[in-house]
Amino acid sequence: MTVARFARFHLEPTATDELITRRAALVAAIRQRFPGLIEARLGRLDERRWVDVWHWESRAHLQRALEGGPTIAEAPAVFALTQELSTEDVEIVDDVDRSPTGGDHDDDEQA
């Protein structure tokens, strides 16, 4: 069963571009060292509050990445920008694709 890790945090608005740059490097490093990351999505709730969702193939994949996290040089650079970090792990019990073919589509493109 797949697992998602939700990380909620606060960020100074002036650090947005730096977070996005550093996070991209972190995602690449995690993917290179630890298999099983399906996707990583970053969302902004408002000017200071953010949610980062990492979807993993299994709890074991997530656990291996968490255990190896301290060895990833890019991680401290990302976490140094965040404040009030909290995380939750959830098992995905239902996963319905947005379109019949399984790919994303833009609702604005529909006629």
The 8 nearest C-alpha neighbors of each residue, nearest first, counted from 0:
[[1, 57, 2, 91, 90, 56, 92, 58],
 [2, 0, 57, 56, 91, 55, 90, 58],
 [3, 1, 90, 55, 57, 91, 89, 58],
 [2, 4, 54, 89, 53, 88, 55, 5],
 [5, 3, 88, 53, 52, 87, 6, 89],
 [6, 4, 52, 87, 86, 51, 88, 3],
 [5, 7, 86, 51, 50, 85, 4, 52],
 [8, 6, 50, 85, 84, 49, 86, 5],
 [9, 7, 84, 83, 49, 82, 48, 81],
 [8, 10, 48, 82, 47, 81, 83, 49],
 [11, 9, 47, 81, 12, 82, 48, 80],
 [10, 12, 13, 14, 47, 9, 15, 80],
 [13, 11, 14, 15, 47, 46, 10, 16],
 [12, 14, 11, 15, 16, 10, 17, 18],
 [15, 13, 17, 12, 11, 16, 18, 10],
 [16, 14, 18, 17, 12, 13, 19, 11],
 [17, 15, 19, 18, 14, 20, 13, 21],
 [16, 18, 20, 14, 15, 19, 21, 22],
 [19, 17, 15, 21, 16, 20, 22, 14],
 [18, 20, 22, 16, 17, 21, 23, 15],
 [21, 19, 17, 23, 18, 22, 16, 24],
 [22, 20, 18, 24, 23, 19, 77, 17],
 [21, 23, 25, 19, 24, 20, 18, 77],
 [24, 22, 26, 20, 25, 21, 19, 27],
 [23, 25, 27, 21, 22, 26, 28, 73],
 [26, 24, 22, 28, 73, 23, 27, 74],
 [25, 27, 29, 23, 28, 24, 22, 30],
 [28, 26, 30, 24, 25, 29, 31, 23],
 [27, 29, 25, 31, 30, 26, 24, 32],
 [30, 28, 26, 32, 31, 27, 33, 25],
 [29, 31, 27, 33, 28, 32, 34, 26],
 [30, 32, 28, 29, 33, 27, 34, 26],
 [31, 33, 29, 30, 28, 34, 64, 71],
 [32, 34, 30, 29, 64, 31, 35, 63],
 [35, 33, 36, 30, 60, 32, 31, 29],
 [34, 36, 56, 55, 60, 37, 33, 57],
 [35, 37, 55, 38, 34, 54, 56, 30],
 [38, 36, 55, 54, 35, 56, 39, 53],
 [39, 37, 54, 36, 53, 40, 55, 52],
 [38, 40, 53, 52, 54, 41, 37, 51],
 [41, 39, 52, 51, 53, 38, 42, 50],
 [42, 40, 51, 50, 52, 39, 43, 49],
 [43, 41, 50, 49, 51, 44, 40, 52],
 [42, 44, 49, 45, 48, 50, 41, 46],
 [45, 43, 48, 49, 42, 46, 50, 47],
 [44, 46, 48, 43, 47, 49, 42, 9],
 [45, 47, 12, 48, 44, 43, 11, 10],
 [46, 48, 10, 9, 45, 11, 12, 49],
 [49, 47, 9, 44, 45, 8, 43, 46],
 [50, 48, 43, 44, 8, 42, 7, 9],
 [51, 49, 7, 42, 6, 41, 43, 52],
 [50, 52, 41, 6, 5, 40, 42, 7],
 [53, 51, 5, 40, 4, 39, 41, 6],
 [52, 54, 39, 4, 3, 38, 40, 55],
 [55, 53, 3, 38, 37, 2, 36, 39],
 [56, 54, 36, 2, 37, 57, 35, 1],
 [55, 57, 1, 35, 37, 36, 2, 60],
 [58, 56, 1, 60, 59, 55, 2, 0],
 [57, 59, 61, 60, 2, 62, 1, 55],
 [60, 58, 62, 57, 61, 63, 56, 64],
 [61, 59, 57, 63, 62, 58, 35, 64],
 [60, 62, 58, 64, 59, 63, 55, 65],
 [61, 63, 59, 65, 64, 60, 58, 66],
 [64, 62, 66, 60, 65, 61, 67, 59],
 [63, 65, 67, 61, 62, 66, 68, 33],
 [66, 64, 68, 62, 67, 63, 61, 69],
 [65, 67, 63, 64, 68, 62, 69, 61],
 [68, 66, 64, 65, 70, 69, 63, 71],
 [67, 69, 65, 70, 71, 66, 64, 74],
 [68, 70, 71, 67, 66, 74, 72, 65],
 [69, 71, 68, 67, 72, 74, 66, 73],
 [72, 70, 68, 69, 73, 74, 28, 67],
 [71, 73, 74, 70, 75, 69, 76, 25],
 [72, 74, 25, 76, 71, 75, 24, 77],
 [73, 75, 77, 76, 72, 71, 25, 78],
 [76, 74, 78, 77, 79, 73, 72, 71],
 [75, 77, 79, 74, 73, 78, 21, 80],
 [78, 76, 74, 75, 79, 80, 21, 22],
 [77, 79, 75, 81, 80, 76, 74, 82],
 [80, 78, 76, 77, 81, 75, 82, 74],
 [81, 79, 78, 77, 10, 18, 82, 14],
 [82, 80, 78, 10, 79, 9, 8, 84],
 [81, 83, 9, 84, 8, 10, 80, 78],
 [84, 82, 8, 9, 85, 81, 7, 10],
 [85, 83, 8, 82, 7, 81, 6, 86],
 [86, 84, 7, 6, 8, 83, 87, 5],
 [87, 85, 6, 5, 7, 4, 88, 84],
 [86, 88, 5, 4, 89, 6, 85, 3],
 [89, 87, 4, 3, 5, 2, 86, 90],
 [90, 88, 3, 2, 91, 4, 87, 5],
 [89, 91, 2, 1, 92, 3, 0, 88],
 [90, 92, 1, 2, 93, 89, 0, 94],
 [91, 93, 90, 94, 0, 1, 89, 2],
 [94, 92, 91, 95, 90, 1, 0, 96],
 [93, 95, 96, 92, 91, 1, 97, 0],
 [94, 96, 93, 97, 101, 98, 99, 92],
 [97, 95, 101, 98, 94, 99, 102, 103],
 [98, 96, 103, 101, 95, 102, 99, 104],
 [97, 99, 101, 100, 96, 102, 103, 104],
 [100, 98, 101, 96, 97, 102, 95, 103],
 [101, 99, 98, 102, 96, 97, 103, 104],
 [102, 100, 96, 98, 99, 97, 103, 95],
 [103, 101, 100, 98, 104, 97, 96, 99],
 [102, 104, 97, 98, 101, 105, 96, 100],
 [105, 103, 106, 102, 98, 97, 108, 107],
 [104, 106, 107, 108, 103, 109, 97, 102],
 [105, 107, 108, 109, 104, 110, 103, 97],
 [108, 106, 105, 109, 110, 104, 103, 97],
 [109, 107, 106, 105, 110, 104, 103, 98],
 [108, 110, 107, 106, 105, 104, 98, 103],
 [109, 108, 107, 106, 105, 104, 98, 103]]
